[in-house]
């Protein structure tokens, strides 16, 4: 008996969802401010606009990340050099032999 009630509820929910989708489509068609060709053109224009904006933002983010990576690399080299200098000064690390070239 419980399974039948759950199936009936699921059927009612599905029917309500389909009715909502149908009402939305019908309302969109009836209340559309422009015809189909104009609407499609507007959608294409918006898509191109947002693709361009996304591309610009991607380029800006890429540039920003490249700058950050460069600064991080420089900071790492400075920190490494500083730490090696302290370790050598404190006698914890032998001095690196000087290379003739």
C-alpha positions in Angstrom: 0.0 0.0 0.0 2.9 2.4 0.9 4.6 1.8 -2.5 1.4 2.7 -4.4 1.1 6.0 -2.4 4.8 6.9 -3.2 4.4 6.1 -6.9 1.2 8.2 -6.9 3.1 11.1 -5.3 6.0 10.8 -7.7 3.6 10.8 -10.6 1.9 14.0 -9.3 5.3 15.7 -8.8 6.4 14.7 -12.3 3.0 15.9 -13.8 3.4 19.2 -11.9 6.9 19.7 -13.1 5.9 19.0 -16.7 3.0 21.4 -16.4 5.4 24.1 -15.1 7.8 23.6 -18.0 4.9 23.7 -20.5 3.5 26.9 -18.9 7.0 28.5 -19.0 7.5 27.7 -22.7 4.0 28.9 -23.6 4.5 32.1 -21.6 7.8 32.7 -23.3 6.4 32.3 -26.7 3.4 34.4 -26.1 5.2 37.2 -24.3 8.4 37.3 -26.4 9.2 40.9 -27.3 10.7 40.0 -30.7 10.3 37.4 -33.3 12.3 34.2 -33.5 15.0 35.4 -35.9 15.6 38.6 -34.0 15.7 36.7 -30.7 18.2 34.2 -32.1 20.4 37.1 -33.3 20.2 38.8 -29.9 21.2 35.6 -28.3 24.1 35.2 -30.7 25.2 38.8 -30.0 25.1 38.3 -26.3 27.0 35.0 -26.6 29.8 36.8 -28.6 29.9 39.6 -26.1 30.3 37.3 -23.1 32.8 35.1 -24.9 34.9 38.2 -25.6 34.6 39.3 -21.9 35.5 35.9 -20.7 38.5 35.9 -23.1 39.7 39.3 -21.8 39.3 38.1 -18.2 41.2 34.9 -18.9 44.1 37.0 -20.4 44.1 39.3 -17.5 44.2 36.5 -15.0 46.9 34.7 -17.0 49.0 37.9 -17.0 48.4 38.4 -13.3 49.4 34.8 -12.4 52.5 35.1 -14.6 53.6 38.2 -12.7 52.9 36.5 -9.4 54.9 33.4 -10.4 57.8 35.6 -11.4 57.8 37.5 -8.1 57.4 34.2 -6.2 60.4 32.7 -8.0 62.5 35.8 -7.2 61.5 35.7 -3.6 62.3 32.0 -3.4 65.8 32.6 -4.8 66.4 35.4 -2.4 65.2 33.4 0.5 67.3 30.4 -0.5 70.4 32.5 -0.9 69.8 34.2 2.4 69.3 30.9 4.2 72.4 29.3 2.7 74.4 32.4 3.7 73.2 32.1 7.3 73.9 28.3 7.5 77.4 28.9 6.1 78.0 31.7 8.5 76.9 29.7 11.5 79.1 26.8 10.4 76.2 24.4 9.8 77.0 24.2 6.1 80.4 24.2 4.5 81.1 27.0 2.1 80.6 26.1 -1.5 83.8 25.8 -3.5 84.4 28.7 -5.9 84.2 27.7 -9.5 86.9 29.0 -11.8 84.5 30.0 -14.5 
